[in-house]
Amino acid sequence: MEVKSGYKCQSHRIFVRESKRVHKRSEIVQDLWSVALDLAVEVLGLRREKITIRANMTGFRKRTHGYCRSVWETEMDKDLGLAPNEIQIAIKANLKMRSFVTALAHELEHARQYTTGELTGSQVYKGIDQNDTDYWNKAHEVAARAVEEPIWELFVERCADMWGMTAHHAEIKLEKLNNTW
């Protein structure tokens, strides 16, 4: 399935497209999306030669901010515990800037878990079945939540450097962009 990308991560095989139901983003928001994507991929150490990630900014109406799923070439590859050849993530498009960046970081952490083999299938993390554990206590979800704030803080710092201002002022500017996000 070929995806016509709206944005591309600068250094990795990550393609992003927006749902047709989501309005076109302003140029500054597109730039910020690329900065957030590059930063999260860099910090999480995702390897471009291992995987293609197809990210979809969508207007889905679930209570969740996003989801991540892995796609294997064949069922046998999955059964053998091989790394998936593609990761698909979706992020709710109408989130405020902070929620959007932290959701992106969260879902890309799941992508990293899949590509390293830490997370297999949907509920087995580091060899331990998580099916009987409630969502908030699943080990792979705890690990994904742990990267959210550090990546947000690095994102704010990167924006501050890009705009030539303090991190505090960059965060205020990002909050003002919520209306156009």
Buried (B, 14 or more C-beta within 10 A) or exposed (E): EEEEBBBBBEEBBBBBBBEEEBEEBEEEBBBBBBBBBBBBBBBBEBEEEBBBBBBBBBBBEEEEBBBBBBBBEEEEEBEEEBBBBBBBBBBBBEBBBBBBBBBBBBBBBBBBBBBBEBBBBEBBBBEEEBEEBEEEEBBBBEBBBEBBEEBBEBBBBBBBEEEEBEBEBBBEBBEEBEEEB
